[in-house]
Amino acid sequence: MDDAVLDANTLRLKNNLISLNLRFRCIVFLHELEIRTIALLLELPEGTVKSRLHRARKKLKILYLAE
């Protein structure tokens, strides 16, 4: 893939992440950790972490495809 295309896609993704509500953005940034670990760090139930991660991914997809 062309570097310019990669840069443009990276910028789009960053802008979309910034537009997310903070409670969703935090979970997206922590997504590489286990759900249990995220839940402990944020003092949330595991189910809440899972649902917020799902909603954040869905919102990012919608935002990304809308551009």
Phi, psi and omega per residue, in radians:
M1 nan 2.502 -3.135
D2 -1.119 2.487 3.129
D3 -1.048 -0.641 3.136
A4 -1.137 -0.682 3.113
V5 -1.176 -0.755 3.099
L6 -1.048 -0.784 3.120
D7 -1.077 -0.744 3.136
A8 -1.130 -0.753 3.128
N9 -1.154 -0.687 3.105
T10 -1.099 -0.763 3.120
L11 -1.095 -0.758 3.105
R12 -1.040 -0.789 -3.123
L13 -1.126 -0.763 3.111
K14 -1.052 -0.787 3.123
N15 -1.089 -0.682 3.113
N16 -1.170 -0.694 3.092
L17 -1.089 -0.747 3.140
I18 -1.083 -0.582 -3.097
S19 -1.331 -0.234 3.107
L20 -1.216 2.595 3.010
N21 -1.019 2.525 -3.076
L22 -0.969 -0.662 -3.115
R23 -1.153 -0.494 3.068
F24 -1.459 -0.690 -3.113
R25 -1.065 -0.747 3.121
C26 -0.992 -0.780 -3.106
I27 -1.200 -0.648 3.099
V28 -1.093 -0.752 -3.132
F29 -1.156 -0.472 -3.121
L30 -1.680 0.071 -2.963
H31 -1.009 -0.359 -3.139
E32 -1.330 -0.274 3.076
L33 -1.405 2.862 3.058
E34 -1.194 2.626 3.128
I35 -0.945 -0.771 -3.124
R36 -1.031 -0.732 -3.130
T37 -1.156 -0.764 3.101
I38 -1.057 -0.768 -3.139
A39 -1.046 -0.742 3.119
L40 -1.155 -0.769 -3.135
L41 -1.079 -0.735 -3.072
L42 -1.646 -0.011 -3.125
E43 0.950 0.899 3.133
L44 -2.221 2.707 3.007
P45 -1.147 2.616 -3.134
E46 -1.016 -0.669 3.126
G47 -1.066 -0.651 3.107
T48 -1.159 -0.723 3.111
V49 -1.078 -0.797 -3.133
K50 -1.078 -0.793 -3.096
S51 -1.206 -0.654 3.108
R52 -1.189 -0.666 3.100
L53 -1.126 -0.739 3.109
H54 -1.083 -0.825 -3.137
R55 -1.115 -0.690 -3.140
A56 -1.127 -0.765 3.115
R57 -1.101 -0.724 3.129
K58 -1.102 -0.773 3.139
K59 -1.129 -0.754 3.104
L60 -1.057 -0.711 3.127
K61 -1.100 -0.800 3.133
I62 -1.065 -0.819 3.130
L63 -1.083 -0.750 -3.093
Y64 -1.150 -0.751 -3.113
L65 -1.306 -0.363 -3.115
A66 -1.314 -0.348 -3.097
E67 -1.432 nan nan
